[in-house]
Amino acid sequence: MASSFSPLQVGRLQGLRAQLLRRYEHRTLVSCLSGLYGCRWTRERRERRERRERRGRRGRRERSRKQPEDCCCNKLEGVCFALLVAAFCLTLVFLYFWGQAKNDYNDFDWFTFSTLGFWFPWSLVLLVVAAAFFTYVTVLMLLAVCLLSEGQKLYLHWSHKIGIVVSLTFSIVATAVLSDLWSKELTTLLLSFQVTAPFLHVGGVFLLTALSWPVALHFFRMTSRVRGGLILGFYLSFLSVLYLVPLGLYSPCIKEVGTLGPPPALIGHRGAPMLAPENTLMSFEKAVETGSEGLETDVTISVDGVPFLMHDQTLRRTTNVQHVFPNRTNMAASLFSWSELQSLNAGAWFLSSDPFSTAGSLSAEERLRAAQQPVCSLQAFLQLAAQTEQLVIFDLYRPPRGHPFRDTWIQRTLEVIHNESSINSSQVLWLPSDLRSLVHLSDPSLQQTSGSRLPPEDLQRNNILRLNLHYSDMSTQSPSAYSAGNVSTNLYVVTQPWLFSLAWCSGVQSVTTNNPQLLSSITAPLFLMSPEEYNLMWILTDLLSLLLIILFFIFHWWRERGLAFCSGSKVSLDNGTYSKFKTEMSDIWSVSSINSQAERTSNLATVTQH
């Protein structure tokens, strides 16, 4: 039996079509957007008042809108919008770059300390400023996109124009300066993509999919096919590149199930410097308590031949030398005698500077102990490692010219290891490259460790069992190639969980870290996915995006085609704006009237029969 629509159902369908075809006016919303973007609150109120006086009550239905074929702005505003887009992209890039550089904030802050002479967490200040500029520019971008979606012309206020130029200048200058002074951070940025790229791809596809709505709207409204073709071509080109980005993506954390090795062992960098003053016994004890399997430090030799722990060339940063020996503040640490070093405080600075913003987590007893930490000797450090069965690795600084132990610094260090401590030589990862062959002959049990990436053959020839590399040298091929030659790899300094996860997936055997208390609690890499799972996520994301974009374009094509058809009959224009579709609404009311009349006639006939 063939089904047919009743006149009322036809009228309802036509009403639904009329609702879809109608261009709705969001006068209050547009007024708010224009006010925020162009600070045109007074002008908007004056225009509305004039409209009401000119058109009476009918003027409240719609506000003036640009003709569909008009350009969205004049040339000056077009340049400002282009600068806004550039500022958005560059502030986003810099914020992402500086956010991923968090692993090295402490190094940056101490670099500024050595330059300016006073301590301040400039890394966090730079992060807050970058986030503020990005938020500001992003809000302006959203306002501009919303205004374009509502068919409005862009009029950016002069104060916002200045703000955009300032944001753009900040991003360019900050990126250029950091790239020049801190070029290794560019490698950090590239490494971060191996973890974040899959998620950035999904976010980028989602963003471009949402932008397809205003792009389709303006493409079908434009009478200039050339301008519309350029906009559509640029959009589709960028979309196609984004869809195919995963073809060039590499991540060691995309690997087959069951191929992930054990987590890297943790070596405390100068102990646990987030929980206690660096290179003090308290710091090394904290590292042992938090699960470290090794301890890293820096060794120099006093003027009277006592090896002690100190990273900097001077004592200014980590002791109170400026109060005890004010005239020797900038003197090399190795030119002090051991008795003079013992008179210094090596812990109070940690509480006052709070370099990692973690001093507040210490108990009152721990704070008191930290404030009383002395300079630590190599002998005390080795004894602690021997008692806790920790591996040790240290940089050994050669004293300056004129120092009594200038030429015998290695022999003096070996004497402490062999004669003044109970540590087993096999626990020592010997890093100094000077006189390596002689050191190996004198004590073959020392684990020879190289700070340079050399071919596996050269490492074996020099009896080197370990590599100690900066994390920027990380690659998947190196750990596996060195492991085949019985050479393990240690990376320094790894603090952030994402970088630790990347080292884990790359097959690194150990990492030196400032943050053993956090990394020891990580039970699995933050991002781990099989190639099949990632391909499925990639294909589904692209297909869903493509489907939505096609639906958006089809809808706007059908809608603008229907508007053009209706405007050729009884639909009128008022100041460049389509009005309500009276023709279709009249048809609906006509059908409804016929049905009502038929119903009344039927009821009257029934009453007459009774």
Secondary structure, DSSP 8 states (H G I E B T S, - for coil): ------HHHHHHHHHHHHHHH-----HHHHHHHHHHHH--HHHHHHHHHHHHHHHGGGGGS------TTS-SS-HHHHHHHHHHHHHHHHHHHHHHHHHHGGGGHHHHHHHHHHHHSS---HHHHHHHHHHHHHHHHHHHHHHHHHHHHTT------HHHHHHHHHHHHHHHHHHHHHHHH-THHHHHHHHHHHHHHHHHHHHHHHHHHHHHHHHHHHHHH-S-HHHHHHHHHHHHHHHHHHHHGGGG---TTB--TT------EEEEETS-TTTS-TTSHHHHHHHHHTT-SEEEEEEEE-TTS-EEE-SSSBSTTTS-HHHHSGGGTTSBGGGS-HHHHHTS-SSHHHHHH-TTS-GGGS-HHHHHHHTT----BHHHHHHHHHHHT-EEEEEE----TT-TTTTTHHHHHHHHHHHS----GGGEEE---TTHHHHHHH-TTSEEEESS---HHHHHHTT--EEEEEGGG--SHHHHHHHHTT-EEEEE---SHHHHHHHHHHT-SEEEES-HHHHTT--S-SS-B-HHHHHHHHHHHHHHHHHHHHHHHHHHHHHHHHHHHHHTTT--EETTEE---HHHHHHHHHHHHHHHHHHHHHHHHHHHH-
